Amino acid sequence: MGKYTSLRCIVFAAVVLFSPPMRSAQLEFDVASIKENTSLDAGGNLRLMPGGGLRAQHMNARSLVTVAYQLQPYQLLGAPDWTRNTYYDVEAKPRGEATREQTFAMLQTLLVERFQLALHRETREIDGFALVRARADRLGPNLRRSEVDCEKVFATTPRCRQGGITLDTMRAVGSPMWSVVQLVISKVGAPVSDETGLAGPYDVELRWSDELVPTDDRQSIYTALQEQLGLRLERRRVMTEVMVVDRMERATQN
């Protein structure tokens, strides 16, 4: 895949992201260690290990929940304030081989047992954006109707595998508009409603800057959308699925 992440993988991740799995009481790690990390390290990471294990270092408690339930940060509501600045190291292993989805389910079980986590799913209206066309009569130069529908012919069409996403570039071939919407959601950190009215597959090339002050050759995601794709973000209240925390305590440690 080179330096690009497969767009097909990104699209699959987006589907999982907005359909967080509920915890299964039957799935739990065989061995698990949770220790508070009081270092001043600014970074943190979580890795899924071969066979279904999991290792997290310097992850705040809130992030552990969003990872376990595969949520965007804005989708988790009601978490106590301490969850943002209390960090943990976690190491856990299943009894046998486990899939990615089973590992997330086991992490959910671990959070329930060790953090006394209780939460429920709701649909709420929260601050977000609508993605609309900047002009009704034309699109931007980097958004073109595609000759192929890679949702249907990905396996048999080599051209479909030319797409991908890096930290600041998206190249898509024969992709639906919702793949652009999922990218935008990850960049603006808020729900986005697709109101472009653009159906069918499109070829997309988008370059942006994640820096606070965009460089001369890289625009902010807001400017890039308008000038390169002919799309615009408008602030709106958006209905979206969220998870609401009813209870969460500091972890019982080993």
Buried (B, 14 or more C-beta within 10 A) or exposed (E): EEEBBBBBEBBEEBEEBBEBBEBEEEBBBEEBBBEEBEEEEEEBEBEBBEEBBBBBBBBBBBBBBBBBBBBBEBBBEEBBEEBEEBBBBBBBBBEEEBEEBBBBBBBBBBBBBBBEBEBEEEEBEBEBBBBBBBEEEEBBEBBEEBEBBBBEEBEEBEBBBBBBBEEBBBBBBBBBBEBBBBBBBBBBEBBBBBBBEBEEBBBBBBBBBEEEEBEEEBBBBBEBBBBBBBBBBEEBEBEBBBBBBEEBEBBEEE
